[in-house]
Amino acid sequence: TYFDSLAYEYKLPQAIKDGYLSKIEALTIPLNLDISQVKQTAGDYSANQLGDALEPYLEQIADEMTEQCQNRKTVVFLPLIKTAKEFTKLLQERGLTAAEVDGQSDNREAILDDFASGKYQVLCNSMLLTEGWDCPEVDCIVVLRPTKVRSLYVQMVGRGTRIANGKKNLLLLDFLWNTERHELCHPANLITTDEEVAKKMTEQQENNDQATDLQDAQEAAERDVVAERENALKEQLEA
């Protein structure tokens, strides 16, 4: 009613370029997780149903993390406390030092301090650490709570975007979420608001088995989108 225009916005890509936030590399894990039957509640995926949908894949996800996160300080976001506790045990069974923290944890501050000091390599939580918590050394984020809400996605990934001594980048693990809803947030949505470019980035990332710098991926996707538009226009003109 009162403010109908945005005067100024300092965006994530600019903050990365200016050196205030860490570079982000995204890696798509070729594990197809079926959440096509998960319903929506209040405009996003139902946390309870997401927890049930993830259950059959937790061991495979833990195996992938064991391979990708060995030398990373990792935070994992999950839909339910029960799922977070179960996933923590699976990581521990695979030799990773992992802990779970939630709103009911009696020793929550101690767990967070131990994670910050290096006692734990992986910290699992159910939406507790989306905001109000800072550990600059975190250099890997695993989002196992898929969402269509960009602000929530940015908050989760933001736990790993702080800069710290010796930190080269943030590794963001992305999974192949099988869903009929195309508005699901992906790493590309952190960098661009152009849906066509974001879609192209996501497609290219899914066909790449290496971690890719998001800003480099954006530039490549933008070039491809422009080329496709020009080719389509050329065909129309020739017709």
C-alpha positions as semicolon CSV with decimal commas, in nm:
position;residue;x (nm);y (nm);z (nm)
1;T;0,000;0,000;0,000
2;Y;0,276;0,245;0,090
3;F;0,584;0,120;-0,089
4;D;0,513;0,015;-0,447
5;S;0,871;0,004;-0,581
6;L;1,205;-0,140;-0,473
7;A;1,459;0,139;-0,428
8;Y;1,771;-0,077;-0,404
9;E;1,865;-0,443;-0,370
10;Y;2,208;-0,587;-0,296
11;K;2,194;-0,935;-0,446
12;L;2,381;-1,252;-0,361
13;P;2,582;-1,268;-0,689
14;Q;2,711;-0,914;-0,635
15;A;2,805;-0,990;-0,275
16;I;3,005;-1,290;-0,399
17;K;3,179;-1,080;-0,666
18;D;3,261;-0,814;-0,408
19;G;3,419;-1,074;-0,180
20;Y;3,172;-1,045;0,107
21;L;3,032;-1,396;0,059
22;S;3,183;-1,728;-0,044
23;K;3,178;-1,859;-0,399
24;I;2,923;-2,137;-0,445
25;E;2,983;-2,459;-0,636
26;A;2,687;-2,688;-0,706
27;L;2,705;-3,061;-0,763
28;T;2,404;-3,260;-0,878
29;I;2,393;-3,606;-0,721
30;P;2,247;-3,858;-0,972
31;L;1,999;-3,997;-0,721
32;N;1,637;-3,965;-0,829
33;L;1,418;-3,894;-0,525
34;D;1,047;-3,931;-0,592
35;I;0,839;-3,665;-0,414
36;S;0,572;-3,647;-0,683
37;Q;0,302;-3,762;-0,439
38;V;0,389;-3,512;-0,165
39;K;0,108;-3,263;-0,112
40;Q;0,139;-2,894;-0,040
41;T;0,055;-2,716;0,286
42;A;0,050;-2,335;0,314
43;G;0,213;-2,299;-0,027
44;D;0,500;-2,543;0,022
45;Y;0,563;-2,916;0,047
46;S;0,422;-3,089;0,354
47;A;0,710;-3,160;0,596
48;N;0,545;-3,478;0,729
49;Q;0,494;-3,623;0,382
50;L;0,845;-3,520;0,275
51;G;0,984;-3,714;0,572
52;D;0,794;-4,025;0,465
53;A;0,899;-3,981;0,100
54;L;1,267;-3,951;0,195
55;E;1,277;-4,264;0,412
56;P;1,351;-4,513;0,128
57;Y;1,646;-4,304;0,006
58;L;1,826;-4,213;0,328
59;E;2,087;-4,490;0,306
60;Q;2,174;-4,402;-0,054
61;I;2,199;-4,035;0,037
62;A;2,428;-4,122;0,329
63;D;2,649;-4,322;0,091
64;E;2,675;-4,024;-0,144
65;M;2,760;-3,790;0,143
66;T;3,030;-4,025;0,264
67;E;3,193;-3,985;-0,076
68;Q;3,138;-3,611;-0,127
69;C;3,169;-3,462;0,223
70;Q;3,480;-3,627;0,370
71;N;3,679;-3,304;0,383
72;R;3,389;-3,065;0,431
73;K;3,222;-2,904;0,733
74;T;2,865;-2,993;0,646
75;V;2,515;-2,886;0,752
76;V;2,217;-3,098;0,645
77;F;1,859;-2,969;0,641
78;L;1,585;-3,230;0,675
79;P;1,205;-3,205;0,694
80;L;1,147;-3,374;1,032
81;I;1,333;-3,419;1,363
82;K;1,271;-3,795;1,339
83;T;1,426;-3,802;0,991
84;A;1,724;-3,595;1,108
85;K;1,792;-3,833;1,397
86;E;1,769;-4,137;1,171
87;F;1,995;-3,981;0,909
88;T;2,254;-3,887;1,173
89;K;2,279;-4,253;1,279
90;L;2,329;-4,361;0,917
91;L;2,615;-4,113;0,877
92;Q;2,774;-4,230;1,203
93;E;2,755;-4,592;1,085
94;R;2,954;-4,485;0,778
95;G;3,233;-4,332;0,983
96;L;3,136;-3,965;0,970
97;T;3,134;-3,773;1,299
98;A;2,776;-3,645;1,292
99;A;2,537;-3,486;1,540
100;E;2,171;-3,388;1,538
101;V;2,030;-3,075;1,695
102;D;1,668;-2,967;1,739
103;G;1,450;-2,738;1,947
104;Q;1,411;-3,002;2,219
105;S;1,784;-3,074;2,256
106;D;1,888;-3,019;2,619
107;N;2,249;-2,967;2,513
108;R;2,182;-2,764;2,199
109;E;2,442;-2,494;2,268
110;A;2,704;-2,756;2,352
111;I;2,637;-2,942;2,026
112;L;2,666;-2,620;1,824
113;D;2,988;-2,528;2,004
114;D;3,132;-2,876;1,946
115;F;3,045;-2,856;1,577
116;A;3,208;-2,514;1,548
117;S;3,524;-2,641;1,723
118;G;3,550;-2,943;1,490
119;K;3,432;-3,225;1,714
120;Y;3,160;-3,303;1,461
121;Q;3,200;-3,299;1,085
122;V;2,829;-3,305;0,999
123;L;2,540;-3,131;1,170
124;C;2,185;-3,247;1,091
125;N;1,877;-3,043;1,175
126;S;1,511;-3,003;1,092
127;M;1,475;-2,636;0,998
128;L;1,627;-2,518;1,329
129;L;1,932;-2,350;1,178
130;T;1,773;-2,165;0,887
131;E;1,836;-1,830;1,057
132;G;1,988;-1,682;1,371
133;W;2,291;-1,913;1,369
134;D;2,633;-1,847;1,221
135;C;2,933;-2,072;1,167
136;P;3,150;-1,919;0,891
137;E;3,360;-2,233;0,845
138;V;3,065;-2,434;0,706
139;D;3,163;-2,518;0,347
140;C;2,902;-2,776;0,246
141;I;2,522;-2,756;0,253
142;V;2,290;-3,047;0,184
143;V;1,925;-2,952;0,139
144;L;1,708;-3,259;0,200
145;R;1,408;-3,040;0,264
146;P;1,306;-2,945;-0,093
147;T;1,106;-2,625;-0,114
148;K;0,937;-2,396;-0,364
149;V;0,990;-2,094;-0,137
150;R;1,300;-1,911;-0,261
151;S;1,351;-1,713;0,061
152;L;1,363;-2,035;0,264
153;Y;1,605;-2,195;0,017
154;V;1,831;-1,889;0,032
155;Q;1,826;-1,899;0,414
156;M;1,932;-2,265;0,421
157;V;2,212;-2,221;0,169
158;G;2,310;-1,896;0,340
159;R;2,438;-2,090;0,643
160;G;2,737;-2,179;0,428
161;T;2,800;-1,855;0,239
162;R;3,007;-1,679;0,507
163;I;3,377;-1,631;0,435
164;A;3,642;-1,777;0,664
165;N;4,018;-1,823;0,668
166;G;4,120;-2,112;0,443
167;K;3,771;-2,155;0,301
168;K;3,778;-2,176;-0,079
169;N;3,410;-2,215;-0,160
170;L;3,076;-2,355;-0,053
171;L;2,978;-2,692;-0,199
172;L;2,601;-2,723;-0,246
173;L;2,476;-3,076;-0,305
174;D;2,163;-3,091;-0,520
175;F;1,954;-3,401;-0,585
176;L;1,729;-3,503;-0,874
177;W;1,392;-3,435;-0,715
178;N;1,125;-3,617;-0,914
179;T;0,820;-3,394;-0,891
180;E;0,547;-3,269;-1,118
181;R;0,582;-2,919;-0,973
182;H;0,843;-2,727;-1,169
183;E;0,867;-2,436;-0,926
184;L;1,098;-2,634;-0,696
185;C;1,404;-2,428;-0,595
186;H;1,742;-2,532;-0,735
187;P;2,094;-2,383;-0,696
188;A;2,035;-2,180;-1,013
189;N;1,761;-1,983;-0,835
190;L;2,024;-1,840;-0,600
191;I;2,196;-1,662;-0,887
192;T;1,929;-1,566;-1,140
193;T;1,563;-1,469;-1,144
194;D;1,538;-1,538;-1,518
195;E;1,337;-1,861;-1,530
196;E;1,467;-1,956;-1,875
197;V;1,830;-1,916;-1,766
198;A;1,763;-2,100;-1,438
199;K;1,606;-2,391;-1,626
200;K;1,902;-2,408;-1,864
201;M;2,149;-2,399;-1,572
202;T;1,964;-2,682;-1,396
203;E;1,956;-2,894;-1,712
204;Q;2,328;-2,845;-1,772
205;Q;2,411;-2,918;-1,410
206;E;2,216;-3,244;-1,417
207;N;2,431;-3,360;-1,710
208;N;2,756;-3,265;-1,536
209;D;2,928;-3,496;-1,288
210;Q;3,160;-3,223;-1,161
211;A;3,096;-2,939;-0,917
212;T;3,039;-2,615;-1,108
213;D;3,081;-2,254;-0,998
214;L;2,731;-2,106;-1,012
215;Q;2,839;-1,776;-1,161
216;D;3,033;-1,951;-1,438
217;A;2,730;-2,174;-1,498
218;Q;2,505;-1,868;-1,520
219;E;2,723;-1,705;-1,786
220;A;2,730;-2,025;-1,993
221;A;2,353;-2,071;-1,962
222;E;2,287;-1,709;-2,061
223;R;2,498;-1,753;-2,376
224;D;2,307;-2,070;-2,465
225;V;1,969;-1,908;-2,405
226;V;2,060;-1,610;-2,626
227;A;2,184;-1,845;-2,900
228;E;1,862;-2,048;-2,883
229;R;1,651;-1,732;-2,905
230;E;1,851;-1,609;-3,205
231;N;1,821;-1,945;-3,382
232;A;1,447;-1,953;-3,320
233;L;1,410;-1,601;-3,458
234;K;1,623;-1,689;-3,761
235;E;1,401;-1,989;-3,835
236;Q;1,091;-1,773;-3,808
237;L;1,236;-1,512;-4,042
238;E;1,338;-1,777;-4,295
239;A;0,992;-1,930;-4,280
